[in-house]
Amino acid sequence: MIEDSDLSAHARFHSESELKEKFNVSVPTIRMALKELIHEGLIYREHGRGTFVSPPTVKR
């Protein structure tokens, strides 16, 4: 969704509960996937606000 431009930069990303229902997986699996997306720089979290889509980066 992120790479296909379904979500714009700084847009609020789906909550853990929304992702759990959409993909029918456990919360620990969702958390592990979100950590990987953060590590890859595709999303970021702001304490007390939520998870958001990172702006695109330039690759060399």
C-alpha positions in Angstrom: 0.0 0.0 0.0 2.8 2.4 0.9 5.0 1.8 -2.1 2.0 1.8 -4.5 1.1 5.3 -3.3 -2.2 4.3 -1.8 -1.1 6.3 1.3 0.6 9.7 1.0 3.6 10.9 3.1 2.7 11.8 6.7 -0.7 10.1 6.4 -1.9 8.2 9.4 -1.1 4.5 9.0 -3.5 1.7 10.1 -3.8 0.8 13.8 -2.7 -2.5 15.1 -6.3 -3.6 15.6 -7.2 -2.6 12.0 -4.3 -4.6 10.6 -5.1 -7.5 12.8 -8.7 -7.7 11.5 -7.6 -7.0 7.9 -4.9 -9.7 7.7 -6.4 -12.1 10.3 -3.1 -12.5 12.3 -2.1 -12.1 15.9 -1.1 -8.8 17.5 2.5 -9.9 18.1 2.8 -10.6 14.3 1.5 -7.2 13.5 3.9 -5.6 16.0 6.8 -7.5 14.4 5.8 -6.4 10.9 5.4 -2.7 12.1 8.9 -2.8 13.6 10.3 -4.0 10.3 8.5 -1.3 8.4 10.0 1.3 10.8 13.4 -0.3 10.4 13.0 0.0 6.6 12.0 3.7 6.9 8.6 3.2 5.5 6.6 4.3 8.6 7.4 6.2 11.8 5.7 6.5 15.2 5.0 9.5 17.3 4.3 8.9 20.9 0.7 9.6 21.8 -0.2 10.4 18.2 0.1 7.2 16.2 1.9 5.7 13.3 2.4 7.6 10.0 3.8 7.0 6.5 7.3 8.3 6.0 8.0 10.6 3.2 9.8 9.0 0.2 13.6 8.8 0.3 16.0 9.2 -2.6 18.0 6.1 -3.3 21.5 6.3 -4.8 
